[in-house]
Amino acid sequence: MGRDALTEIWFDLTRERMPGLAEARSWPVRFDHCFQRILLDNAVGAKWNEEIPAPAYRHAPDEVLERATRLGEAVIAGEADLAELNANSLAWRGKL
């Protein structure tokens, strides 16, 4: 998959699909930047912006963006727990 297609999928997932499901699924976050933070942090295993320069969609290696996108798809499919992923992200950021 090319980078443009990957970026388009990433933005559709985090700007449209996940925010559109947030209220109905009682997710702990609602905004696109929150979904992006959670997915990228978990894809990197740390606070993403300590590993990748901003903006992440432009600078993240394809493998990281693909991993983050797969995590988002797993959340939508009910195969990953967004609350748990958010807790990981907050812990890496010293906010838990």
Wavefront OBJ file of the C-alpha trace (Angstrom):
o trace
v 0.000 0.000 0.000
v 1.307 3.439 -0.856
v 1.858 6.171 1.715
v -0.974 8.346 0.377
v -3.451 5.475 0.712
v -2.188 4.653 4.208
v -2.542 8.288 5.285
v -6.055 8.450 3.843
v -7.044 5.297 5.756
v -5.473 6.711 8.950
v -7.441 9.949 8.735
v -10.694 8.207 7.846
v -10.247 5.889 10.836
v -9.296 8.560 13.380
v -11.257 11.558 12.104
v -14.461 9.885 10.956
v -15.045 6.272 11.909
v -13.812 6.167 15.506
v -15.289 9.532 16.555
v -18.546 8.477 14.901
v -18.720 5.379 17.125
v -17.453 6.950 20.354
v -20.718 7.968 21.974
v -22.631 4.799 21.122
v -19.786 2.642 22.455
v -19.185 4.767 25.561
v -15.519 5.147 24.715
v -13.391 7.265 27.079
v -12.465 9.733 24.300
v -14.366 11.443 21.499
v -11.935 13.585 19.511
v -9.716 12.659 16.565
v -6.475 13.813 18.201
v -7.223 11.587 21.223
v -7.687 8.514 19.033
v -4.490 9.388 17.180
v -2.559 9.769 20.451
v -3.809 6.470 21.838
v -3.174 4.458 18.689
v 0.232 5.968 17.951
v 1.443 5.641 21.553
v 0.461 1.972 21.590
v 1.978 1.359 18.158
v 5.288 2.823 19.363
v 5.109 1.527 22.943
v 5.866 4.983 24.331
v 4.812 8.609 24.018
v 4.817 8.793 20.217
v 6.265 12.290 19.913
v 9.390 11.218 21.780
v 10.026 8.775 18.929
v 8.521 10.510 15.880
v 8.623 14.198 14.911
v 5.265 15.916 14.446
v 3.180 15.670 12.421
v 3.116 11.919 12.921
v 1.082 11.154 9.808
v 3.916 12.590 7.757
v 6.940 11.354 9.730
v 5.953 7.998 11.219
v 7.477 5.012 9.458
v 4.906 3.108 7.404
v 5.162 0.165 9.808
v 4.164 2.351 12.776
v 1.237 3.937 10.952
v 0.111 0.506 9.763
v 0.369 -0.892 13.317
v -1.614 2.056 14.692
v -4.269 1.611 12.008
v -4.564 -2.116 12.761
v -5.035 -1.278 16.441
v -7.849 1.116 15.546
v -9.502 -1.514 13.381
v -9.180 -4.007 16.253
v -10.869 -1.532 18.596
v -13.753 -1.092 16.145
v -14.060 -4.870 15.759
v -14.156 -5.331 19.543
v -10.835 -7.195 19.518
v -8.926 -4.508 21.449
v -10.018 -2.470 24.463
v -9.803 1.276 23.860
v -9.943 2.017 27.603
v -6.908 -0.216 28.160
v -5.030 1.349 25.253
v -5.885 4.805 26.617
v -4.603 3.813 30.066
v -1.318 2.674 28.475
v -1.026 5.992 26.662
v -1.764 8.044 29.751
v 0.760 6.040 31.789
v 3.498 6.659 29.216
v 2.636 10.354 29.495
v 2.738 10.352 33.305
v -0.963 11.147 33.561
v -2.119 8.119 35.577
l 1 2 3 4 5 6 7 8 9 10 11 12 13 14 15 16 17 18 19 20 21 22 23 24 25 26 27 28 29 30 31 32 33 34 35 36 37 38 39 40 41 42 43 44 45 46 47 48 49 50 51 52 53 54 55 56 57 58 59 60 61 62 63 64 65 66 67 68 69 70 71 72 73 74 75 76 77 78 79 80 81 82 83 84 85 86 87 88 89 90 91 92 93 94 95 96
